[in-house]
């Protein structure tokens, strides 16, 4: 068995960053394990093709359990393969508003406020033409608004101005609210994933070993120390030893699943699955949060031009209630008729959607084991709308989305309101529609949260509580949701994790 200084499990967004940064030290031997393939379909590079990647080899293709509040199962995409979700997502690169990170610090994640994270956000990006005090220059990710924006996105910004929302000069700074063009992970007309920006430039290093099609079974423990990882490639079993640190970067679903397969988690659940508890950590898999999504679907007055970018190039970050102390809703006009799969509506090129998503949901769910065999799909229950405040705020958001949809700026585009339909105006029918037309925004987090109380899984240095030699560094450590698409935050978490490890 070969021994490594660092073993990183998962070559998604965080794992690519960690492998690249840790292997910058030529004396450090780094192993990166990825369950997916080392080869990506050609469609990964095509920005507008991301919806077609769902259900392919690049997607774990999970689904939730039937949701109590809706009676429906929700498809749950997450990336598999080099780049992980950064290779299948919608390529929006936005920090959350500074208030959501400061809330982490206030809740016990010491050192994870906005100002603490800012150097690491900046380190990840090359954002030319922006305020260099806030945005980065020279980082691996070349981020910028769409070179040629879709006319519907431009109409969205005009509609926002007409509705009274302020213009945001740089929505990705984390300091502004209002409407603006998004930064995108699109370079020269192609997607730039974490594998493109971080891993491939580092792939020639002699001290970095990348193993794909490698399914992690469990981490190995010697008392209170993590000593390595057991994994398989095909039918062949392997054990990699680690003299330094094992870092789980398998995401908000994969990281808690691997901890539980290793006997680290809620003891009762472990025993139910025939796993002897090695360390009782009741918070493993708990605190699952995600942004619920819905919207107003329109049949277009004429053909909707084909997208050259990611289908959603401009966004509005807002407060559904002026009395709130932070923005809680995100809206955008998408050049696709997005809706729950069983609902009727126009086809691609025939319609568009004014999307609304709740950025600060109260509902919390859980990831659980469905069995002790590695590779068994986990049980995912986000418990959408189980806190009634979330449905209240989404109803407010839906009304605001409808106001955007009815502005004169969108008159040239607007045909019939197909969903929920103009006749649906009263509160309870709108709430019923939100239950029926619920989609995941695919921004899960929280299942290995940072903190100090008994429910926390990792401490402020991302060390699994009660163990040495084992850390978690991905979206699962986010104690609460961020008010934006989560990928930019994961880059920042991973950059900070790399510095913590090297120090």
N, C-alpha and C positions, 0 to 999 in steps of 0.2 A: 504494500500500500504506500503510495506516495503521500507525503505530508506537505501541506500548504500553510502559508501565513494567513491567507484569507480564503474563505469559500463563500461565494455569493450564490444564493438559490433564487433563480428567476432572472431572465434576461429581458425583462420589460423596461419601462422607462427608468425606474430606479436602479435596476440591476446593471443596465448598460453604463449609467453614470458611475456607479461604484466600481465596476470592473475597470473602466478607463482611468478613473482618478487613482485608485489604489495601485494599479500597475505602473503608474508614473514613477514610482520608486522601483528602480531596477533590481534592488535586492529583495523585494517582496514577491513571493510566489503566489499567484492568484488563480483560483479555479472558478469559472462561471458555469453553472448548470442551468439548462433550459429544457423544459419538457417538450416544447414544440420543435418544429423543423428548422434547419439552418437555411432552407430555401424558401423564398416568398413568392407568391403569385405575382405576375406582372401588374395586376390591378392595384397592388399596394401602393405603387408609385403614382397612380392616377388620382388626383385630388377628388374629383367628382364621383369616383367609383366606390367610396367607402361603404355606402349602404349594401352593395353587392358582396362585401366581404363577410357579412353576417352569415354564420352557419358553415363557413369554409374551414379549411385546415388551420386558418389563422385565428379561430374563435373557439373558446371552450364550449360555447353554445349552451350555457346553463339556462335554467328558468327558475322562477320562484315557486314556492308552494302556493296553493290557492290563497289569495289574500282575503282576510276576514272582512275588511271594509268594502271589498268590491266583488267578491265571489269569483275572481278571475286569476289566472296564472299570467305572470308578466315575463316575457323573454328577457334574458339577462346576458348580454354579450360581454365578453372580456377577452383581451388579446392573448394569443398563444403563438410563440415563435419569437425570433429576434426582434426586439423593439416592443414586444407586448402590445398593450393597448395604444401606444403611440404609433403603431403601424396599422391600426384599424379605426382610429377615432376620427372625429370631424376636424381635426387640425387647428382648432381654436386655441390660441395661446394667450391666456389672460390670468393675471393674478387676481385673487379675491380682494375685496376692499380691506383696507388696513384694519378695520374694526374686527373682522372675523379672526385674524391672527392674534390681535391683542386680547380677544376673548379666551384664546388658548392659554396665554400667560396668566390671565386673571383666574383661570380655573385650576391652576396648578402646574401647567407646562412651563416651568421657569426657563427663560431664555429662548422662547419660541414666539415672541411677539413680532410684529411687523418689522420694527427697526432691527431686531436680532436677525431676522431672515433676509433682510434687504441685501446684504453683501452676497448672499448665496443665490438669490434671484438674479442679481446682476451678473454673477459669475457664469451663469448658464447661457447667457444670451448675447447676441450681437444685434442691437436695436439702433441702427443708424438714424441720425437726425432727431433723436430724442434728448431729453434733459439728462446729461451724463451723471448728475447727482442721484438720479433715481433709476435710470436704465443702464444696462450694461453694454460695453463695447468690447469686441474681440472674443466673446464666448463662442462655444461650439454651435449654438443654434442661431441661424439667421432668421430673425422674425420681423415681419412687416405686414401692413395691410395688403389686401389684394391689389395686384398691379393694375388690373382692370376689373372693377367691381361690377357685379351683376346689377342690371337696372332695377330689379326689385329691392335689392339691398339699398340702393340710393334712394328709392321711393320710401323705404322704411325710415331712413333718417329724416327725410322731409316730413313724413307723417309724425315722427316724434317731435320735431320742432313745432309743427302745427298744433300738437296736443299739449304743448307747453313744457316739454322736458328739455333740460339744458343740454348744450353740446359739450361733449367730452373731447378734449384735444388728444388725450392719450388714455383710453379706457384701461389699457393694460398696466398702467403705473401702480394701481392699487390705491390711488389717492382721489379718484374722481367718481362721480355718479353721472347719470344721464346717458345720452346716445352718442355712439361713435363707431368708427370702423375698428374691427378687431385685428390684432396681430394674428398671423397665421403661420403654421409650420409648413410653408410652401416656398420652395426655392427653385427658380427657373422653371416653373410650371410643374414641379414634381413634389410629392410629399417628402419632408425631411423628418424621419423618425429618430428615436433615440439611438437605434442601431446605426443609422446613417451618420448622425452627428458625433456620437461618442465612441461606439464600439468598433466600427470599421476602421477609423483612423488609428486605433490602438491594436488592431488584430495582428500586426506583424511583430509585436513584442514577444521576446522569448520567454518572459516570465508570466505571460497570460495564456491560460489554457481555457478554451471554450468547448464545452461538450453539449451538443444538442440531442434531441430525442431522449433526454435523460430525466426520467420520472423520479423525483425525490420521494423516498419512503418515510424517512424519519431522520431527525438529528440524533447523534449518539451522545450519551451522557456518562460521565464518570463522577458519581456523587453530584456535586453542585457545579460541575464544569462541563461545558459542551466540548466534545472532542472531535466531532466530524459529522459527516452526512452519509447515510446509506441511500443508494439510488440504483436504478436499473436502466440499461439501454437494451431495448428489446427484451429478450429472456435472460440476459446476463446481468447478474447482480454485482455491485461494486460498493466499496466503502472508501471514502476519501477522508484522510485524517487531517486535522487542523491544529497547528500549534499556537495559532493566534485567535482569530475570531471568525465565527460563522455568522453571516448576515442574511436574514430572510428578506427577500425583495420580491415575493410572489404575489403581492397585491392584497387587497382587502378581503379576498376570499381564500386565496392560496396560502397566505402566511398563517392565519389562524388554523386552517385545516392541517397544515404540517405540524404546528405546535401540538395540536390535539393527537395526531397520529403518533407523536413522540411521547405521549403521556403527560403533556403540559396543558392544563386547562381545568374546566369544571369537573371535579372528581366523579360526580354522579353520571354525567354524560359519558365520560371515558369508560366507566365500568359497564354502562349499558351497551357499549360497543366492544366489550371484551378487551379493553386496554387498561393495564394497571397504571394507576396514577403515579407519576414520578415527581410532579410538582403541582400543587393545587393553586391554580390561578383562575378564579371564577370569571374574570373579565375577558378571557380569550373567546373570541367569537361574538361577544356581546357588543352593544352600542353601535350596531350597523346602521349607517345613515346613507341616504341617497337623495338626489334631487328628483322629485316627481315632475312629470311634464305632461302638458295637454295643449290645447289651442283651438283657435277658430279656423276652420277649413273652408276655403272659398274655391268655387269653380272660377277659373280665369275668364276674362272677357275675350281673350284671344290666346293664341299659343304662347306658352311660357318659354323663353329662350333657354337652350341647353346651358347648363352650368359649366364654367371653365375652372371654377375653384371648388369650394367645399359646400356649397348650397346655403351657407349662412355667414355672410361676411360683415354684418353690422349687428350690434346689440344695444339694448337699453337696460341699464341697471338702475333700479328705482326702489322707492319705499311705497308699499301699498297703503300705508297709513303715515301721514305726515308726522305723527307723534312718535314714530319708531326712532331709535337711536342709531340705526344702521340700515342699509338697503337690504330688502328681503325678496325681491322679485327680479327676474330677468325675462326680457321679451326680445323677440327677433322675428323678422319675416323670412321664411324659408321658401325656396323656390320648388318645394315638393309638397304634395298634399299629405302630410304626416298625420297618422291616426292609428288607433288600435287596429290590429290586423283584421278583425272580423267586422269592422264597421264599413258601410258602403261609402263611396266617394269617388271623385275624379281620379283619373290615372295620371302618371307622370307626364309632364308637359301640358296638362289640362287644368292644373290647380296649384294653389299655394297655401301656406299656413301662417297665421300670426301665432307664434308659439309663446307660451308662458310656462315658466318653471319656478318653483319655490326654492329659494336659495338657502333658507334657514329653517328647515323642517324641524318640528319637535319630535315626531315619531322616531322610534328606535326599534331595530329588529335584531336578528341574530343569525350567525352562520353556525351550523351544527354538522356533526358527522352523520353519514348515512350507513357507515360500516367502517371496519378497520382495514380493509384492503386498499392499498395505495391505488390511486386512479379512480376510485369510486366518487361519483359526483356528489358534492356536499348538499346539505339541505340549506337553502337560502330563503330567509323570511324577513324582508325589510319592514313588514308591518305597516305598509303605507296607510296613511289617514287614520291610524288607530288613535292618534291624538287629534281630537276634533278641531283644534286650532289650525291644523294644516289644511283641512278642507275649507274652513272659513277663509283663509288667506288665499287659497287657490281660486275661490269663487270671486274674491276681489280682483285677483289677477286676470281672470277670464273676462270680467267686465271691462277692465282697462285694455285688454287685448282687442276686445270688440270695438272700443273707442278708436284705437289705432287703425283697425281694419276699415272703419267708416270715414276716415279723413278724406278730404278732397285730394290729397297727394296720392292716394291709392285708387281714386275714381277710374283712371284709365285701365287699371288692372282688374277691377272688381266685377265679378259676375254674381252668381248666386252664393249666398252663405249656405253651405251644405251641412256643416256640423258646427254647433248643435242645431242650427236653423233659426231663422228670425223669430219664429213663434215661441222659442224657448227663452223666456225672459225672467220668470219668477225664480226665487231663490232655490226652492227644492228641486225643480227640474234642472237647474244649472248644476246643482250638487250631484244629482243623479248622472248627468252627462259626464262630469269629472270622474265619477267612479267607473263609468263605462269606457271612457277614453283616457285611460291612464297608461303612460309610457314611462320607462326608466330613461333618465338622461345619462345613465351609465357612468355615474360619478360616486361609486361606493367608497366608504371609508369607515374608520373608527373602531375596527374590530380587534386592534391591539393598541389601544389608546395610550398616549403619554399622560402621566399624572402621578399623584402622590397617594391617592386613597386606595382602598382595597380592591376597587374595580379596575385600576390601572394595570396595564400589562408591561409597559416599558417605562423606565425612568427618563429624566430629561436628557440623558446621554444615549437614549434608545437601547439601553441594556435591558434584557428580559429580567424582570424582578425575581430575585432568588437564585439566579444563575450567573456564572461568569463565562465569557467566551461566546455569548450568543446575543445578537441584537436583531432588531427589526427596523427596516428603513424603507417604507413605501406608504401608500395612502392609508393603510390600516392604522398608522399611528396618529392620524388626525383626530383630536378629541371631539371636534364638532365640525360641521360642514363649512366649506369656504364659499363665498358668494360669487363663484365663477366656475367655469369648466376647470376641472381639477388638475389637468396635466402639468401646467406651469408650476403649480404648488409642489407636485411630486418631484419635479426637477430640483426645486429649491431644497426640499427635504433631503434628497439624495446627495446634493452638493454639500450640505451641512454634515450629513452622516459621514461622508468621506473624510472631512476634516476632523471630526470627532474620533474616527478610527485611527487616523494617522497621528493624532496627538497623544 
